[in-house]
């Protein structure tokens, strides 16, 4: 089964309710073309907050930080994400099945909750172009 989404309606995580978990784990998620994952050398989150709040600019902490950038309509969004989420996204972008990609969350206290929270956010933010089951 191949579910494609166009401009409207947005496929949300609710559309996946009731799917067989094994079938879902063997499927593939395909991100929108307007999504990019970038690894930067500094943690820029404090800089973003200062710019948004109009405050003084702090020094950016050195540290490899994954940034997710995507388009939603005509707006561009960006967010720093956790390393395990970035690893899951990279696995999906390489064509891995969902189950393999979700292994990136194995070190979390509750890996299933972390994985499905991430997937839910990808759907709700319009980052998923299609699901291949």
N, C-alpha and C positions, 0 to 999 in steps of 0.2 A: 504494500500500500504506500503510495506517495502522496503526502498532503502538501500542497503548495499554497503559499499565501501571496496575494497581490497587495496593492496599496490598501485595500479595505476588504474584509475586516482583518484586524490583527489577530493572529493565532495566539491564544493565551494558554497558560499552563492548565486552565480549566478544561481545555479541549482534550487533554490527555487523561483526564480522570476515567477510571474504569478500564484502562488498557492493562493487558497482561504484563506484569513486571519483567518476565523473561523476554517477551517479545520486544518490549521497550528497550531493555538492556542490549539486545542484539541489533537495534536500529541505529540510525545515524542522524545527527542533527547537522544542518547546513546553515551557516550564518549568512546574514545579508552581505552583499558586496561592500556596503558602506561601513563595515566594521574592521577595525585594526587593533592588534595587540602590539604594544611597543614596550620594550624594556629600557628604562632610563637609568642613568648612573646615580641619580639623586632622588630622594623622597621629596617631591614637590608639593605634597598636600598642605603643609603649613604656608607655603607661598600662595597657593590658590586661596586659602581662607583669608589671608591678609589682604590680598588684592580684592576679593569679594567684599570684605568688611571695611576696606579703605584704611587699614592700619599700616604700621611700619612693616617693611619687608624683612623677614628673618632670614638667616642663612639656611640654605637647604641642607638637610642631613645627607651625608654620603651613604649610599646603599642602593643596591639594585632593586628597582621598583617597577612592577608591571602596571602599565596604564592601558585601559580599554577606551577606545574612541569609536563612536558610532554616530550615524545620522538617524534621526527620527523625523521623517518629513523633511523640512528644510532646516531644522535645528541640528547642531552638532553638540554632542555630549561627551564628557570624559570623566573617568573615575579611576582612582588607584585601586587595584584589587589585590587580594591575597595571592601569594605565590601558588598555592594549590589550585586555586580557581584558574589562574593563568595557565598552569600545566594542563588542566582539563580542557581548556579552550584550544591550546596548541594541539593536543591529541585529536580533538574533533576536527580541527582544520587540516590535520594530516590524513583524515579519513578513517580514524579509529571508530569502532562502535561505541555507543554510549556507555556500556558497562566497563569497557577498558578505560575510557576517559575519566569515569567517576572514581577509579582507583586512586586518583590524585588526592582525594579527600580522606584517605585511609588513616592518616595520623590525627585527624580531628577527634575530639571526645565522642561525638555522635556523627560519624561519617555520612550516614544516610540523610540526616537532617541538613547537614552542610551542603551535600550534593544537590538535594532537591530544592533547597533555598536558592542556590546559585542558578539552577536550571529555571526555576520559576521566575527569577529576576530577568534572565535572558529573554524569556517569552514575553513577560510584562513590559519590558523596555523595547520590544519590537526588534530584537537582534536576530531572531530565528527566521530564516527564509523558508525552510521546509524541513519536514521530518520524513525520513525514509524508514518504514517499518517492514 
